[in-house]
Amino acid sequence: MSFRSAALTVVKLARAGDLKRARVLFDNISQPDLRTATLLISAYSQHGLPSEGVRLYQSLRNDPAFAPDQVMLLSVAKACTSLGDVDLARYVHDDAVRFGLCGKGFVGNALIDLYAKCKCVEGAGQVFREMPASERDVVSWTSLCSCYVNCRMHMQALNGFREMVLGGTMPNPVIISLLISVCSELNLLRVGKELHCFVIRHKMDDNIHVGTAIINLYSRCSTISEAQSVFDRMRTHDAICWNTILAANFKDGNCDRGLALFDQMRKEGIRLTNASWNIIIGGCVQYGQNESAVDFFRRMQVAGFRPDQITILTILPVCGNLELLCGGRAIHSYVLRSRLTNSLAMETALSLMYAKCGDLEMSQRVFDMILSKDLVAWNTIIIANSMHGDGVKALALFREMLETGIRPNSVTFTGVLSGCSHSRLIEVAVSIFNSMEKDYCIEPQSDHYSCLVDLLGRAGRLQEAYELLLKNPAKETAPAWGALLSACRVHKNVELGRLAAARLFEIEPDNPGNYVSLFNILVAAKRWDEAAEIRKMLRDQGVGKRPGISWIHVKNKTYKFLVGEKSNEQTEEISRFLQDVRKKMNDAGYLPETENVLQDVDQAEKEAALCNHSEKLAVAFGVLNSTGGQSTIRVFKNLRICRDCHNVIKFIAKVIQKQIIVRDSTRFHHFRDGLCSCGEFW
């Protein structure tokens, strides 16, 4: 085969992607020409094998007579750019200098870009200075400024831009967009506005990339009206531009406008992207519209989009907030199928979701599978066990975390102290509280004081809890005084209850729970006149008592129950079930806990009122609709469970031989075999 024929065949094979045969044939050419070698090097880069292209160039360089031209060096520089290897960048740069090609515009620009990708400012600056001023064009300046930005040298990038303009080089939309993005990141609104004026003067405002960058600038700098104005003046918009203004409205707190914009995108036929769906789902989550977030998540999948890691990390907390265990399990299955579980953030989010949905066992299993646990993961499992009332396990996890060498933070101590509070670990909690500042230089915050006050109060050490608050006036927050007031209710301490309630009336006068708690304390003490005054205060101030609501998820549907709920289609069955349970309890010697019924009525009416509590209704509904293979019934309530409901649910769990988990406003209660995980300490 002649030299020309072999070279042509190498080129054809390389362009067709048959690089192995092309290389074999190329190696058999005794003196390959630069054009053929250059095309083969470029083919390697185009087919994802840039290192092979570099090695080919290095083998050619072994010939002392070999001298590359600027086209070949340009191809080699592009191959090295893909690899991001600064040593290779210097190797190619040395050859450019040796063969007198560094001053050539194309090669110089490629070398600057190569150094920029390697984040080597010195190399990029050296090449730029070696180039004759006549060869420096807008691409040279753009590559140099990009290098500055990649290396977080933002002010140098802005100064380079000024020098370029003063030197008479007209910038292009690429460098303008880049520097406006720098202004966005640094919140340099004034400089950004100067660039915006430059854009308008030089008629670049029609460029979609520049316009999108300007919208993002005004959004990041909290001037949404300017962002919207720029968007409205643009003649064309792509999906990225729409996504930018969509995110800007949610960031500005205009959720309704964001939802309207999303509908407008769909009506105008804008090609939605995963980013579009992630923004709308995240916006709903940000403003507490959890049900809407779930709806958009479903619509996203119906539209044929596959949720990515951002989508999953956004929607998992929603499943936890809404206690959607079935939905959370389905997402976990999707994560496993899509192989997204190697993300620490994903595994931690799954662990928290299961804990908040009442499945502590699965939460622990997910945590145990995390290979490299960070502080957030440890905090999550410690808090999970605390919210489920297992303070002993939370404490053991805390000690295990310390043994791994991870240093706790403020959140860690909140979780540990909360767990101690739910498990009556008084001395341990006090010791940990005292170690915060002494051993870890962490000043206890209001949350930590609240946990300690709650623990002392639950243990009946009310005076000690009260004095702790008085010694730390800066920590006198509503949760701390609320914990003391709740303890006074449990231990029937009227005097301290009055003091705690008075302080709470000052801190949060519109919270009805504080008035109700004091009312209950006074009713239990049979101080009817004082109780009537509290009720009058509630009425005069227009503060309404928050109704008790419980809910349960059955077959992917949520059923809510209010006190005395009678609208459910199974109301009669629920009533008969509870009456039967009450009869069996009476036969077994259980007496109804009627002391917390607010009305001053006779015993029969009090017992009837207790039967209508929302958590009883939800549990009964769950039992009536549970299947044979279902081992756990999960109910959620917005207020603290009352003692009578606590006793009744213990009895039901024993009778039906299933676990019943009830999450009230304070913690999870796990009922099994006539016992509760709280040990009657809540």
Summary of the structure (lengths in Angstrom):
residues: 682
radius of gyration: 34.6
end to end distance: 91.2
largest distance: 114.7
contacts: 2227
relative contact order: 0.03
helix: 68%
strand: 4%
